[in-house]
Amino acid sequence: MNFISQAHAQAAGAPADPGYMQLLLMVGLFVMFYFIAIRPQRKRQKEHAELVSNLQKGDEVVTNSGILGKIIKLEEGYIVLNVTEKVDLKFQRGSIHAVLPKGTLKSI
């Protein structure tokens, strides 16, 4: 019986300070959020900025709204797309979603 009471009397060690554990948890969550959300978003933004800066006259593109066209004029913040023979539309450069391979518009 003496052995059991001694075992209960021994402390399991001092508990960790809950403030440090909360801080460690918050830092861990932020690091996880950074790698899951922030970092991939920044990578996509860089890729899109590079795509927009490399646009050239004659490129066939698709806009965010799904309009296909050929770039006929480049301006500072805008591009002019030829959508059909007699229809030219002006878009902001940032509204370009992707550059299509040459000849895509003819095949559609």
BELFENBEL-V725159 format. One record per backbone hydrogen bond with DSSP energy under -0.5 kcal/mol. NH is the residue of the N-H (numbers start at 1). CO is the residue of the C=O. If there is no record, write none. Layout:
nh	co
NH	CO
NH	CO
This chain:
nh	co
5	1
6	2
7	3
8	4
9	5
10	6
20	17
21	17
22	18
23	19
24	20
25	21
26	22
27	23
28	24
29	25
30	26
31	27
32	28
33	29
34	30
35	31
36	32
37	33
38	33
39	34
41	37
42	38
43	39
44	40
45	41
46	42
47	43
48	44
49	45
50	46
51	47
52	48
53	49
54	50
55	52
58	71
59	56
60	100
61	59
61	69
62	98
63	67
64	95
66	63
69	61
70	82
71	59
72	80
73	80
75	78
79	91
80	73
81	79
81	89
82	70
83	81
83	87
84	87
87	84
88	86
89	81
91	79
93	77
95	92
96	93
97	62
98	62
100	60
100	98
104	101
107	103
108	104
